[in-house]
Amino acid sequence: MNLVVEGMTCGHCVRTVTQAIQAVDPHALVDVDLSSGVVKIVGQLAVEQAVEAIQRQGYVIAAALPSEADTPAAPTASSCCGGCHR
């Protein structure tokens, strides 16, 4: 999942947000991009859990964006689209 988080400005913010997420899901991978304000999270927690964990630290969630894992892949030439009867 990708969250747009307002108010992050420094390395301390990165650590705080990362630790907040990992307190809920210790195995979550968290990547914080300060310039865009996007926090990318790969883990087992629900969007609501991530939002709540970050908000408890005083940050504002501006948006939840779809991540590549949330977007279904388009069929490729080697994969069946489901419309044939092979």
N, C-alpha and C positions, 0 to 999 in steps of 0.2 A: 504494500500500500504506500501511497505517497500523500503526505500531508503538507500543506502550506502553513507555516507557523510564523506568526508575527512576533517581533521583539527580540529575536536572536541576533547578537552582535559580535560575539567573541568565542574564544575557545572554551571559556567557562560555560557558556550557553550550550555549546555542543556536548560537553560532558554531562551537564544537568539533564538535557533531553535524552541522551543515550542511556544514562543511568535510570531515568524514570521509566523508559520502555523496558529495559532489561530487569527492572525490579518486578515487572509483571510477567515477562517472558525472558528468563535468563539466557536462552539460546538465540534470541532475536538478533539479527544483523541490522545495524542502524547506520545509515549514511546521512550526514547532515551537510547541506550545501548552504553556507551562510549567505552567499551572494544572491541566491534565488529564494531562500527561505524554505526550501523543500527538504523534508525529512523523509527518506526512503526507508521503509521497514519491511524486512522479510522475516516472518515468524508465524507463530501459531495464534497470536492474539487477534481479536476482532477490532474493527475500526473504532468502535465505541470505547474499548478498553485503552487503546493507544491515545485517543483524544483526551480521555479523562486523566490519564497518567501525565500527559504534557500540560494540560490545563491546571492540574494541581501544583505545578511548578510556577504558575503565574503567566504562562504564555497563552496567546490567543490563536486558535486554529481558524485560519481564513478560508480554507477549502480542503476537501479530500479529492485527490486526483486519481484516476485509474492508473494502475501500473501495468507494465507489460504482462505480468502474470495474471492480471484481471481481464485482459483483453483476449478473446478467443482468436486463435491463429487461423488465417485464411488457408483453405485447402491448397496443397501444392500439387504439381503434376503427378507426383508419386503417391499421393494419398487419395483415398476415395471420398467424394463429397457426400456420399450417402444416397445419391439419386439414382445410381445404377444398381444392377442386380448381379454383380460379380460374385 
